[in-house]
């Protein structure tokens, strides 16, 4: 072996494990247990499905069947975001496009109900997945991809510390329509600073009595 040769460390696939946090915990999807809460949180908010490959659903039975089909898929492991305060399931995200040999993995299928949006739980959910990907699984690249027209998802990716890398034109067909895909990524070399940023933002001392943030993620990131 020459001096320049290197061997990538062995990396495992994500597991069906609980990822605990201060404001929320991430639980592997169990359709029968999580569907009732999720249906109540999502019903009537059909626009949340605009950029996903399926949905919205006409009734709870169809919605539960959709979740059941995704419960044991190895190519996309769904984690349900559960409110630590009351145990209610309020959204989800999955780890997908898993390439252990290259140390690359994507967070996708992100669906945050109104109960989850713009709360510390939403930020903590992404922080928990990133910590799992980098600190426990040892991956080197954490990807975020979305429809290029999905302005909210693109803003979220930048806020969470992912770097915009470009547009893949006519990348997919979703619901019969062309999709250009915006690519973002976070690297293992960037993760220590991102970890510190998440920790500082999620600290209870960063919130006032009404729950408003005192410093934004961007402001904290710039200060570190």
Residue pairs with C-beta under 8 A, 6 or more apart in sequence:
8 101
8 102
8 103
9 138
10 100
11 100
11 101
11 103
11 137
11 138
11 139
12 100
12 137
13 74
13 77
13 98
13 100
14 77
14 95
14 98
14 105
14 132
14 133
14 137
15 77
16 28
16 77
17 28
18 25
18 26
18 27
18 28
19 25
19 26
19 79
19 128
19 129
19 131
19 132
20 128
21 84
21 124
21 125
21 127
21 128
22 84
22 120
22 124
22 202
22 204
23 83
23 84
23 85
23 119
23 120
23 121
23 124
23 202
24 81
24 82
24 83
24 84
24 90
24 121
24 124
24 125
24 128
25 82
25 84
26 79
26 80
26 81
26 82
26 125
26 128
26 129
27 34
27 79
27 80
27 82
27 89
28 77
28 78
28 79
28 80
29 67
29 70
29 71
29 78
29 79
29 80
29 92
30 71
30 80
31 64
31 67
31 68
31 70
31 71
32 64
32 68
34 67
34 80
34 89
35 60
35 63
35 64
35 67
36 60
37 88
37 89
37 90
38 63
38 67
38 80
38 89
38 90
38 91
38 92
38 113
39 60
39 63
39 64
41 88
41 89
41 90
41 91
41 113
41 114
41 115
41 116
42 48
42 56
42 63
42 111
42 113
43 60
45 113
45 114
46 55
46 56
48 56
48 111
48 112
48 113
49 55
49 56
49 111
50 150
51 146
51 147
51 149
51 150
51 153
51 174
52 109
52 111
53 174
53 175
54 66
55 63
55 66
57 63
57 66
67 78
70 76
70 78
70 94
71 78
75 96
75 98
76 94
76 95
76 96
76 108
76 109
77 94
77 95
77 96
78 92
78 93
78 94
78 109
79 92
79 93
79 94
79 95
79 125
79 129
80 89
80 91
80 92
81 89
81 90
81 91
81 92
81 93
81 112
81 116
81 121
81 122
81 125
82 88
82 89
82 90
83 89
83 90
83 115
83 121
84 121
88 115
90 112
90 113
90 115
90 116
90 121
91 110
91 111
91 112
91 113
91 115
91 116
91 122
91 125
92 109
92 110
92 111
93 107
93 108
93 109
93 110
93 111
93 125
93 126
93 129
94 107
94 108
94 109
94 110
95 105
95 106
95 107
95 129
95 133
96 105
96 106
96 107
96 108
96 109
97 104
97 105
97 106
97 108
97 143
98 105
98 106
99 105
102 140
102 141
103 138
103 139
103 140
103 141
103 188
104 139
104 140
104 141
104 143
105 133
105 137
105 139
105 141
105 142
105 143
106 142
106 143
106 144
106 145
107 126
107 129
107 130
107 142
107 143
107 144
108 144
108 145
110 153
112 122
112 125
116 122
116 125
120 202
120 207
123 160
123 198
123 201
123 202
123 217
124 198
124 202
126 160
127 195
127 198
127 199
127 202
130 142
130 186
130 191
130 194
130 195
130 198
131 195
133 139
133 142
134 142
134 188
134 191
134 195
135 191
135 195
139 188
140 187
140 188
141 185
141 186
141 187
141 188
142 162
142 185
142 186
142 187
142 191
143 183
143 184
143 185
144 153
144 157
144 160
144 162
144 183
144 184
144 185
144 186
145 181
145 182
145 183
145 184
146 153
146 154
146 157
146 181
146 182
146 184
147 153
147 174
147 179
147 180
147 181
147 182
148 154
148 167
148 179
148 180
148 181
148 182
149 180
150 182
153 182
154 164
154 182
154 184
157 164
157 182
157 184
158 164
158 184
159 217
159 218
160 186
160 194
160 217
161 186
161 190
161 194
161 197
161 217
161 221
162 184
162 185
162 186
163 184
163 185
163 186
163 190
164 182
164 183
164 184
165 183
165 184
165 185
166 182
166 183
167 180
167 181
167 182
167 183
168 180
168 181
168 183
169 180
170 178
170 179
170 180
171 179
171 180
171 181
172 179
172 181
173 179
186 194
193 221
193 224
194 221
196 224
197 217
197 220
197 221
197 224
198 217
200 206
200 215
200 220
200 224
201 213
201 215
201 216
201 217
201 220
205 214
206 213
206 214
206 215
207 213
207 214
208 214
215 223
